[in-house]
């Protein structure tokens, strides 16, 4: 879904960029008014803002997930992992636990 939205937004950005370039050329030749250039520039900026929002959304989702699951709390204080790192690196938890239990058997 995110990839599809990114591709669609990139094509919209490309179209808006071409429209802006064409409006500038028409203005320089005296065919169009300055208002047309400003309008196409505004449309380009809106599509660029939407593109940024689409790219930012997965990161916002990760932050929200971390907050919901208690982000910021120290889970593994000896290693300094916080909740977000523990969620992302689940395999670290098992490695840490198995390494700790094997060291206990050696002592």
N, C-alpha and C positions, 0 to 999 in steps of 0.2 A: 504494500500500500504506500509506504513512504517513498519507495523508489519510483513508483508510478507518479506520485504527486511531484517529486523532484523533476522527473523528465517532462511532465506537462508544464511545470512552471518554467523550466529552462526554455521550452519552445515559445511560451508566452513572452518571456524576457527577450528572446531573439527577435520575435515579431515586433515588440515595442521598440527595440533598439533600431530596427530597420525603418520603422515608421518615423522615429525621431530624426534619423539621418536624412530620410526623404523630405521631411518637413523643413529641415534646415536648408537643404539644397533648393527647395522650392522658394523659400524665403529669400535666399541669396540671389535668385534669378528674378525676383519681384513678382512671382506667381501667387504666392500665399502671404498671409499676414503674420505678424509676430505672434498673434494669439494662437494660431495653429501650431507654431513651434512650441510655445509654452504649454499648450494642451498635450502635445505628444510627449514633451519632457515630463510632465506630471504623470502621464500614464506609464512611462518608463520607470519612474521612481516608485510608483505603486507596485509594479511587477517585481522590481528589485527587492522591495520590502517584503513582499509575499514570499519570494525565494529564500530570503534570510529566515523568515518565520518557519518555513517548511524544514529548512536545515537545522534549525534550533530545536524543533519540537522533540526529537528523540532524546536530546540531552535534558530538556525540561522534564520529560517523562522519567528519566533515570533519577533526577533529583527528587521528584515527587515520590517515587517508590522508596527511595532512601529515607525520606522524611516519615512516610507512613510506617515503615518498618523500624523506626527508632533511630534514624541516622544521627551520628555524632556520639552515640554511646560507645564506650570502650568495651569491646568484646574480649580481645586478647591483649590485655595490658602489657605482658612481657614483650610482645613484638610491636605493640602500638597500632594494631589494626583497628579501624573504626567500623561501624556497621555497614557503610557503603562498600568498603573494601571486602568485607566478609561476604556480602551478597554477591559481588562480582566474582570473587575468587573462592568459590566453595571448595575447590580442590585444595587450597591452602589449609583449610580447616582440617581436612582429613590427614594431610601430610604432617601438620603440626601436632595433631593428636597422636598419630602413630609414632612420630619421632619422640614425643614426650613419654609415651608408655614404654617404648623400647629402652629409653634411658633409665627409667625407674627400675627395670629388670636388671640393668647392669650395675646399679649402685648397691 
